[in-house]
Amino acid sequence: MLVLGIVIAGAAFVASFPSWLPRAIVAVRARIFTRINGEEGIAIPGELVDASHFKQIYSHPAANGRSRGAALSDLFWYWLSPGPEIHQEHLEPGPRYEEVAQATRGVLALPREAAEDLAARCASRVLDEPRSPGTRLVRLRDVLMPVWAEFYHELVFGEPCTRLARELIVGHANDVVSALKMCSLRHMQRRERLTRFLRSKIDSGGVKHELPQCLSREEQALYLQGVFFNTAIVQMSEAMAHLLLALAHNPEVQARVIGDLEDDRYLDRVIAESLRAYPLFGIAHRITSAEIEVGPETTIPKGSVLCFNYLDYHNEGVLEPERFDPDRWETLSARETNYIPFGVSANRPCPAQAIALVSMRIVARETLRRFSIHSTAAHTRSIPNRGPCILVPRVGAQSALLRYALLLFLRIRDRCEDVWRSFVQLALGTFMVWDARRLRLCQRYFETREGACPLRTRKAR
């Protein structure tokens, strides 16, 4: 009776929370990001450009500015430091970008069979590490990030990842993504420890690939850190957390995947639906280098900051977009649907698309061979809760009563955390926006190194 009373009291306490608060704060943050550039900021899709022109604008040769000329760039450089000026995503068009992009493609040019083998080995090493037996309450991003730390370490250096190296990589990636989600402030010493480790690997000849020769050795370390040990690991960890949490919330889909784990076609549809419903990017910004004619009466001026909203675009024109339905991809075509999880081929597509899809499929299989996944936690695109779920081993007797109790606890805890985290994100986000504008990392870089002058901008007519 005492336990029942505690559960009822806890449920009543949680029910009193304002459920609208987290959504309201997320909406406020999105509006701030879009409007941080003042009249330059153009939301796409939005009032000026609707979803039907999204891909046209995204692919346009003039939508090619990456950092210079946008106040929002100061914020992203702040989050991605150290070395945001070396990050491939933020390099301006030109010979330097081309050389860096070529080096990235060289690292990622792994044959399919080799990528599958590497993903299977890394997943097995991490998932089979000694842990408490039985049903466990975990956060998917935390479980999976070491897998991708080992994967990209071996991809770059050609040797298995040591425990020390894994701790450095995971610590850095966690720090970056937690700051990006405004759940934590930056810890630069933690990030700089990884920079020193990467520099030592370069100095000792430990990188098995040719690095961009246009970069100094320190810049090469920052390049590796930004592209492979930040973006790649964070995005793959989040992609897998979204995929597995979606399976936890849709047991019939999980059961179908488990029923035939070697069915590539169905698992690929599940992955596609996960990337559609939970795109890895929220808003990506580009700066126009020339005017873009959208229609007979609409022109986007040179120097405008385009804020592309992936989730809004993916939801446009799809029947019941909030429903997780892998079978929709039996008739939908990625080319004809509002669907660009990896960008578009005409304008810097993600170079990791092929290896990402192959390795996601393998890591999903290795996870599902070992565990069934259950969750009552919220699932949003930004996934700031890191994907809480219950992992139930497929081998050995498990207590259904324990699983149900943990799921009830998870539901209550997640709702409590959601409200508290909303206040934390608002407070830390406000500080980081202010601090980024104070430091002006991007603006100062171009002022001191390239003699940048402010771009003239005007309202879209």
C-alpha positions as CSV (number, residue, x, y, z in Angstrom):
1,M,0.0,0.0,0.0
2,L,2.9,2.4,0.8
3,V,4.4,1.8,-2.7
4,L,1.0,2.3,-4.3
5,G,0.6,5.6,-2.4
6,I,4.0,6.9,-3.4
7,V,3.3,6.1,-7.1
8,I,-0.1,7.8,-7.0
9,A,1.4,10.9,-5.2
10,G,4.2,11.0,-7.8
11,A,1.8,10.8,-10.7
12,A,-0.3,13.6,-9.3
13,F,2.8,15.7,-8.7
14,V,3.9,15.2,-12.3
15,A,0.5,15.8,-13.7
16,S,0.6,19.3,-12.1
17,F,3.5,20.4,-14.3
18,P,2.7,22.7,-17.2
19,S,3.1,20.3,-20.1
20,W,3.1,23.2,-22.5
21,L,6.3,24.8,-21.0
22,P,9.0,22.7,-22.8
23,R,7.3,23.1,-26.2
24,A,6.9,26.8,-25.6
25,I,10.6,27.2,-24.7
26,V,11.7,25.2,-27.8
27,A,9.5,27.4,-30.0
28,V,11.1,30.5,-28.4
29,R,14.6,29.2,-29.1
30,A,13.8,28.4,-32.7
31,R,12.4,31.9,-33.2
32,I,15.5,33.4,-31.7
33,F,17.8,31.4,-34.0
34,T,15.8,32.5,-37.0
35,R,15.7,36.2,-36.0
36,I,19.1,36.6,-34.5
37,N,20.3,38.1,-37.8
38,G,17.5,40.7,-37.7
39,E,16.0,41.6,-41.1
40,E,18.6,39.4,-42.9
41,G,17.2,36.1,-41.4
42,I,14.8,34.4,-43.8
43,A,13.1,31.2,-42.5
44,I,12.6,28.5,-45.1
45,P,10.0,27.3,-45.4
46,G,8.3,30.5,-44.2
47,E,6.4,33.5,-45.3
48,L,8.7,34.5,-48.1
49,V,9.7,31.0,-49.4
50,D,7.4,28.0,-49.0
51,A,8.3,24.3,-48.9
52,S,7.8,24.0,-52.7
53,H,10.9,26.2,-53.2
54,F,13.0,24.7,-50.4
55,K,15.1,22.4,-52.5
56,Q,15.5,25.0,-55.3
57,I,16.9,27.6,-52.9
58,Y,19.0,25.0,-51.0
59,S,20.6,23.8,-54.3
60,H,21.1,27.3,-55.7
61,P,24.8,28.1,-56.4
62,A,24.4,31.5,-54.7
63,A,23.3,29.8,-51.4
64,N,26.9,29.0,-50.8
65,G,28.1,31.3,-48.0
66,R,28.9,29.3,-44.8
67,S,29.9,31.7,-42.0
68,R,31.0,35.1,-43.2
69,G,28.3,37.7,-42.8
70,A,25.9,36.0,-40.5
71,A,25.6,36.9,-36.8
72,L,24.3,33.4,-36.2
73,S,27.8,32.1,-37.2
74,D,29.3,33.5,-34.1
75,L,27.0,31.2,-32.1
76,F,27.9,28.1,-34.0
77,W,31.6,28.9,-34.0
78,Y,31.3,29.3,-30.2
79,W,29.7,25.9,-29.8
80,L,32.1,24.1,-32.2
81,S,35.4,25.7,-30.9
82,P,38.2,25.0,-30.8
83,G,39.0,25.3,-34.5
84,P,35.6,26.2,-36.0
85,E,37.4,28.1,-38.8
86,I,38.8,24.7,-39.9
87,H,35.5,22.8,-39.8
88,Q,34.6,21.6,-43.2
89,E,30.9,22.7,-42.7
90,H,32.0,26.3,-42.1
91,L,34.8,26.8,-44.6
92,E,33.9,29.3,-47.3
93,P,33.9,28.1,-51.0
94,G,37.3,28.1,-52.6
95,P,40.5,26.0,-53.0
96,R,40.9,25.5,-49.3
97,Y,37.5,24.0,-48.9
98,E,38.1,21.8,-52.0
99,E,41.3,20.3,-50.6
100,V,39.7,19.7,-47.1
101,A,36.6,18.1,-48.7
102,Q,38.8,15.9,-50.8
103,A,40.7,14.7,-47.7
104,T,37.4,13.9,-46.0
105,R,36.1,11.9,-48.9
106,G,39.4,10.0,-48.9
107,V,39.0,9.0,-45.2
108,L,35.4,8.0,-45.8
109,A,36.1,6.0,-48.9
110,L,35.7,2.6,-47.2
111,P,34.3,-0.4,-49.2
112,R,30.9,-1.5,-48.0
113,E,32.0,-4.8,-46.7
114,A,34.9,-3.2,-44.8
115,A,32.5,-0.6,-43.3
116,E,30.1,-3.3,-42.2
117,D,32.8,-5.4,-40.6
118,L,34.2,-2.3,-38.8
119,A,30.8,-1.3,-37.5
120,A,30.0,-4.9,-36.3
121,R,33.4,-5.2,-34.5
122,C,33.0,-1.8,-32.8
123,A,29.4,-2.4,-31.7
124,S,30.3,-5.9,-30.4
125,R,33.2,-4.6,-28.4
126,V,31.1,-1.9,-26.7
127,L,27.8,-3.8,-26.3
128,D,29.5,-6.9,-24.9
129,E,31.5,-5.1,-22.2
130,P,30.8,-6.4,-18.7
131,R,27.8,-4.7,-17.1
132,S,25.1,-5.4,-14.6
133,P,23.1,-8.4,-15.9
134,G,19.4,-8.1,-16.5
135,T,17.1,-5.3,-17.4
136,R,18.8,-1.9,-17.4
137,L,17.6,1.7,-17.6
138,V,20.0,3.6,-20.0
139,R,20.2,6.6,-22.2
140,L,20.7,5.5,-25.8
141,R,23.1,8.3,-26.8
142,D,25.4,7.5,-23.9
143,V,25.4,3.8,-24.8
144,L,26.1,4.4,-28.5
145,M,28.6,7.2,-28.5
146,P,31.5,4.9,-27.5
147,V,30.6,2.7,-30.5
148,W,31.1,5.6,-32.9
149,A,34.2,6.8,-31.0
150,E,35.8,3.4,-31.7
151,F,34.5,3.3,-35.3
152,Y,35.9,6.7,-36.3
153,H,39.2,6.2,-34.4
154,E,39.9,3.0,-36.3
155,L,38.8,4.6,-39.5
156,V,41.2,7.5,-39.2
157,F,44.1,5.8,-37.4
158,G,43.8,2.2,-38.7
159,E,44.0,0.7,-35.2
160,P,41.6,-0.2,-32.4
161,C,40.7,2.6,-30.0
162,T,42.3,2.5,-26.5
163,R,40.2,3.1,-23.5
164,L,42.0,6.4,-22.9
165,A,41.4,7.6,-26.4
166,R,37.7,6.6,-26.2
167,E,37.3,8.6,-23.0
168,L,38.9,11.7,-24.6
169,I,36.7,11.4,-27.8
170,V,33.4,10.7,-25.9
171,G,34.1,13.4,-23.4
172,H,34.7,16.0,-26.1
173,A,31.7,14.9,-28.2
174,N,29.4,14.9,-25.2
175,D,30.6,18.4,-24.3
176,V,29.9,19.8,-27.7
177,V,26.5,18.3,-28.2
178,S,25.4,19.2,-24.6
179,A,26.4,22.8,-25.3
180,L,24.6,22.8,-28.7
181,K,21.4,21.7,-26.9
182,M,22.0,24.3,-24.2
183,C,22.0,21.6,-21.5
184,S,25.5,22.5,-20.4
185,L,28.2,25.2,-20.7
186,R,31.3,24.6,-22.7
187,H,34.4,23.0,-21.0
188,M,37.3,24.1,-23.2
189,Q,40.0,22.2,-21.2
190,R,38.1,18.9,-22.0
191,R,38.1,19.8,-25.7
192,E,41.7,20.9,-25.8
193,R,42.8,17.6,-24.3
194,L,41.5,15.9,-27.4
195,T,43.3,18.5,-29.6
196,R,46.6,17.6,-28.0
197,F,46.0,13.9,-28.4
198,L,45.2,14.3,-32.1
199,R,48.2,16.5,-32.6
200,S,50.4,13.9,-31.0
201,K,49.0,11.2,-33.4
202,I,49.7,13.4,-36.4
203,D,53.3,14.2,-35.2
204,S,54.0,10.5,-34.7
205,G,52.7,9.6,-38.2
206,G,49.6,7.8,-36.7
207,V,47.1,9.0,-39.3
208,K,46.8,6.5,-42.2
209,H,45.2,9.0,-44.6
210,E,46.6,12.0,-46.4
211,L,45.6,15.2,-44.6
212,P,45.0,18.6,-46.2
213,Q,48.4,20.1,-47.0
214,C,47.0,23.6,-46.9
215,L,46.7,23.2,-43.1
216,S,49.3,23.4,-40.5
217,R,49.7,20.5,-38.2
218,E,47.7,22.2,-35.5
219,E,45.0,23.0,-38.0
220,Q,45.1,19.4,-39.2
221,A,44.4,18.3,-35.6
222,L,41.5,20.7,-35.4
223,Y,40.2,19.5,-38.8
224,L,40.1,15.9,-37.5
225,Q,38.6,16.9,-34.3
226,G,35.8,19.0,-35.9
227,V,34.8,16.6,-38.8
228,F,35.4,13.1,-37.4
229,F,35.5,13.4,-33.6
230,N,32.8,15.9,-33.3
231,T,30.3,16.1,-36.1
232,A,30.6,12.4,-37.2
233,I,30.4,11.0,-33.7
234,V,27.6,13.3,-32.5
235,Q,25.5,12.9,-35.6
236,M,25.8,9.1,-35.7
237,S,25.1,8.7,-32.0
238,E,22.0,10.9,-32.3
239,A,20.9,9.1,-35.5
240,M,21.1,5.8,-33.7
241,A,19.4,7.1,-30.6
242,H,16.5,8.3,-32.7
243,L,16.3,5.1,-34.6
244,L,16.2,2.8,-31.5
245,L,13.9,5.1,-29.5
246,A,11.5,5.1,-32.4
247,L,11.6,1.3,-32.3
248,A,11.0,1.4,-28.5
249,H,7.9,3.5,-29.1
250,N,6.7,1.3,-32.0
251,P,6.9,-2.3,-30.7
252,E,5.2,-3.7,-33.8
253,V,7.9,-2.2,-36.0
254,Q,10.6,-3.6,-33.6
255,A,9.0,-7.0,-33.7
256,R,9.0,-7.0,-37.5
257,V,12.7,-6.0,-37.7
258,I,13.6,-8.7,-35.1
259,G,11.6,-11.2,-37.1
260,D,14.0,-11.0,-40.0
261,L,17.2,-9.1,-39.0
262,E,18.7,-9.7,-42.4
263,D,15.9,-8.0,-44.3
264,D,17.8,-5.0,-45.6
265,R,14.9,-3.5,-47.4
266,Y,12.6,-3.2,-44.4
267,L,15.4,-2.0,-42.1
268,D,16.4,0.6,-44.6
269,R,12.8,1.8,-44.7
270,V,12.8,2.1,-40.9
271,I,16.0,4.1,-41.0
272,A,14.6,6.4,-43.7
273,E,11.5,7.0,-41.7
274,S,13.6,7.8,-38.6
275,L,15.6,10.3,-40.6
276,R,12.4,11.8,-42.0
277,A,10.7,12.2,-38.6
278,Y,13.8,13.1,-36.7
279,P,16.3,14.9,-39.0
280,L,19.7,15.4,-37.5
281,F,19.8,19.1,-38.2
282,G,17.2,21.5,-36.9
283,I,18.1,24.7,-38.7
284,A,21.0,25.1,-41.0
285,H,22.0,28.6,-42.2
286,R,23.5,29.7,-45.5
287,I,24.5,33.2,-46.6
288,T,23.7,34.2,-50.2
289,S,26.6,35.4,-52.4
290,A,24.3,36.9,-55.0
291,E,20.6,37.6,-55.5
292,I,18.3,34.5,-55.9
293,E,15.2,34.8,-58.0
294,V,12.5,32.6,-56.4
295,G,9.6,33.7,-58.6
296,P,8.4,36.6,-60.7
297,E,7.8,38.7,-57.6
298,T,10.2,37.4,-55.1
299,T,14.0,38.0,-54.9
300,I,16.3,37.1,-52.1
301,P,19.0,39.7,-51.8
302,K,22.7,39.1,-51.7
303,G,23.9,38.8,-48.1
304,S,20.7,37.3,-46.8
305,V,20.9,34.6,-44.1
306,L,18.8,31.7,-45.1
307,C,17.6,29.5,-42.2
308,F,16.6,26.1,-43.5
309,N,14.2,24.2,-41.2
310,Y,14.6,20.5,-41.9
311,L,11.8,19.3,-39.7
312,D,9.2,21.7,-41.1
313,Y,10.3,20.8,-44.7
314,H,10.1,17.0,-44.0
315,N,6.6,17.4,-42.5
316,E,5.3,19.3,-45.5
317,G,3.4,17.3,-48.1
318,V,3.5,14.0,-46.1
319,L,0.3,12.3,-44.9
320,E,0.2,12.2,-41.1
321,P,3.8,13.3,-40.7
322,E,3.7,12.7,-36.9
323,R,3.0,9.0,-37.4
324,F,6.1,6.7,-37.6
325,D,5.3,4.6,-40.6
326,P,8.2,2.8,-42.4
327,D,5.8,1.3,-44.9
328,R,5.2,4.7,-46.4
329,W,8.5,4.3,-48.1
330,E,7.2,1.4,-50.2
331,T,5.5,4.0,-52.4
332,L,7.4,7.2,-51.5
333,S,10.5,8.2,-53.4
334,A,13.2,10.1,-51.6
335,R,13.8,12.1,-54.7
336,E,10.2,13.2,-55.1
337,T,9.5,13.7,-51.4
338,N,10.4,16.5,-49.1
339,Y,13.4,14.6,-47.7
340,I,17.0,15.7,-47.5
341,P,18.6,14.2,-44.4
342,F,22.0,14.4,-46.0
343,G,21.5,17.6,-47.9
344,V,21.4,17.8,-51.7
345,S,24.0,16.8,-54.3
346,A,24.1,20.3,-55.9
347,N,25.3,22.0,-52.7
348,R,27.8,20.2,-50.4
349,P,26.0,17.0,-49.6
350,C,27.1,15.1,-46.5
351,P,30.1,13.1,-47.6
352,A,29.3,10.4,-45.0
353,Q,25.9,9.5,-46.4
354,A,26.9,6.1,-47.8
355,I,29.0,4.9,-44.9
356,A,26.5,6.3,-42.4
357,L,23.6,4.3,-43.8
358,V,25.6,1.1,-44.0
359,S,27.0,1.4,-40.5
360,M,23.7,2.4,-39.0
361,R,22.1,-0.8,-40.3
362,I,24.8,-2.9,-38.8
363,V,24.8,-1.2,-35.4
364,A,21.0,-1.5,-35.2
365,R,21.2,-5.2,-35.9
366,E,24.0,-5.8,-33.3
367,T,21.9,-3.9,-30.7
368,L,18.6,-5.7,-31.5
369,R,20.3,-9.1,-31.4
370,R,21.2,-8.5,-27.8
371,F,18.3,-6.4,-26.4
372,S,14.7,-5.6,-26.8
373,I,14.1,-1.9,-26.3
374,H,11.2,-0.2,-24.4
375,S,10.5,3.4,-23.5
376,T,7.9,5.8,-22.2
377,A,10.1,8.9,-22.5
378,A,9.4,11.8,-24.8
379,H,10.9,11.6,-28.3
380,T,11.6,14.9,-30.0
381,R,13.9,15.9,-32.8
382,S,16.4,17.6,-30.6
383,I,16.4,14.6,-28.2
384,P,17.9,16.6,-25.2
385,N,17.0,13.7,-22.9
386,R,19.6,11.5,-24.7
387,G,17.0,8.8,-25.4
388,P,16.1,7.2,-22.1
389,C,14.9,3.6,-22.5
390,I,14.9,0.1,-20.9
391,L,17.3,-2.5,-22.4
392,V,16.1,-6.0,-21.8
393,P,18.6,-8.8,-22.7
394,R,17.2,-11.4,-25.1
395,V,19.0,-14.1,-23.3
396,G,17.9,-15.3,-19.8
397,A,14.7,-14.9,-17.8
398,Q,13.5,-11.4,-17.3
399,S,10.9,-10.0,-14.9
400,A,8.0,-8.4,-16.7
401,L,7.0,-6.7,-13.4
402,L,10.4,-5.0,-13.1
403,R,10.1,-3.8,-16.7
404,Y,6.7,-2.2,-16.1
405,A,7.9,-0.6,-12.9
406,L,10.9,0.9,-14.6
407,L,8.8,2.2,-17.5
408,L,6.5,3.9,-15.0
409,F,9.5,5.4,-13.3
410,L,10.9,6.5,-16.6
411,R,7.7,8.2,-17.6
412,I,7.6,10.2,-14.3
413,R,11.3,11.0,-14.3
414,D,11.4,12.1,-18.0
415,R,8.5,14.5,-17.5
416,C,10.1,16.0,-14.4
417,E,13.4,16.4,-16.3
418,D,11.7,17.9,-19.3
419,V,10.3,20.8,-17.3
420,W,13.5,21.4,-15.3
421,R,15.6,21.1,-18.4
422,S,13.5,23.7,-20.2
423,F,14.5,26.3,-17.6
424,V,18.1,25.2,-17.8
425,Q,18.2,25.5,-21.6
426,L,16.6,28.9,-21.5
427,A,19.1,30.2,-18.9
428,L,22.2,28.6,-20.4
429,G,21.1,29.4,-24.0
430,T,20.6,33.1,-23.1
431,F,24.1,33.2,-21.6
432,M,25.8,31.4,-24.5
433,V,24.1,33.6,-27.1
434,W,25.3,36.7,-25.1
435,D,28.8,35.2,-24.7
436,A,29.1,34.3,-28.3
437,R,28.0,37.8,-29.4
438,R,30.6,39.2,-27.0
439,L,33.5,37.0,-28.3
440,R,32.5,37.4,-32.0
441,L,34.7,34.4,-32.9
442,C,33.5,34.3,-36.6
443,Q,33.4,38.1,-37.2
444,R,36.8,38.7,-35.7
445,Y,38.3,35.8,-37.7
446,F,37.3,37.4,-41.0
447,E,38.2,40.9,-39.9
448,T,41.7,40.0,-38.9
449,R,42.6,37.4,-41.5
450,E,40.7,38.5,-44.6
451,G,39.9,42.2,-44.0
452,A,36.2,41.5,-44.3
453,C,33.9,44.3,-44.8
454,P,30.2,44.2,-43.8
455,L,27.9,42.9,-46.5
456,R,25.2,45.2,-47.6
457,T,21.8,43.7,-47.2
458,R,18.3,44.9,-47.8
459,K,14.9,43.4,-47.2
460,A,13.6,40.8,-49.6
461,R,11.3,42.5,-52.1
